Amino acid sequence: MDYKLVLLIENKTKEFKMSKEKTIIKRCIELPLFTGFYAGVLNYDNENLVNLIITPDIYEKCLQYVSGRFESELSDILDELVFDMLDYTSINKALAKQANEAVRDILISENLATDLKYEKLYQPYAYNFDNDRIDAVIRLSSDNINTIKKFISKTFKDFEQDVKDTSTSRDGFISFHENKADKDVWKIDNIIKNHDNAKLKFVLSFILNRLNYSSISILYSDYYCLHTVILENLLPEYNTNKKIEKYLVSELKKEGYNDPLADTGYYNVNQTKIFK
């Protein structure tokens, strides 16, 4: 075969492969694996924050301003005071970005996406019926889509049962999704074509769960640095140990914890008010 013809065929083949690899689909999606900061493994409670923010030296200093009958309750008292020292909006936003990076790394490593870009964190006014969510933009190549299709095909019975369990109406719950996985709306191509972001999240969550990923995967990833984020997002008036100590001591004095006869209105762990 003529050398020039061979070279031409090879170049065209390379161009075809490159063009195929560059076929990227972008879709909005709620971040898989993220279950919110409230009442879950990603929830950070004040007890942990006391140990993080209040150093042993600060704790010992606070002990000097607490009368004997309050010494055993000092950790609980500081627990309440620490709550006001944090910039929760900044903390949650920073943690949401880190959670996105953790999930992005997992999706790419499993060939389920080429990229996952953080968009925003949504937090409900109240947690009665809703939880936090992270909105992101996912980028899918044809190779990623094939990986998704193959996985669903191999585990279809489990997938079918999951769809039925989560998409069937019952007492107290009305479903707006088809509960039969063999219907056209659950086909991967149709999910992508119809921009059905809820189903795309469901599919990816199903796959990740079957691959033994969960919210804990976010918590223990290389990206999720809770302690660092919290210490970097103390309100400006509490961003040094000296400022923290000054604030805590002044609050202990103001509330009368250093006065053995004061009625502070503080309730102990048994919800019994401590009187004079």
NORQUINOR-V997312 format. One record per pair of residues at least 12 apart in sequence whose C-alpha atoms are under 6 Angstrom apart, sorted by the first residue. I is the first residue (numbers start at 1). J is the second residue. Records with the same first field share a line. If there is no record, write none. Layout:
I: J + J
//
This chain:
23: 141
24: 140 + 141
25: 139 + 140
26: 138 + 139
27: 137 + 138
28: 136 + 137
29: 135 + 136 + 137 + 197
30: 134 + 135
31: 134
32: 201 + 205
33: 214 + 215
34: 215
36: 131 + 132
46: 79
50: 79
58: 245
62: 249
65: 258
66: 257 + 258
67: 258 + 260
85: 234 + 235
86: 234 + 235
87: 233 + 234 + 235
98: 223 + 224
99: 218
102: 218 + 223
104: 116
111: 144
112: 144
113: 139 + 140 + 144
114: 139 + 140
115: 138 + 139
116: 137 + 138
117: 136 + 137
118: 136
119: 135 + 136
120: 134 + 135
121: 134
160: 181
163: 179
164: 179
167: 179
261: 276
262: 276
263: 275 + 276
//
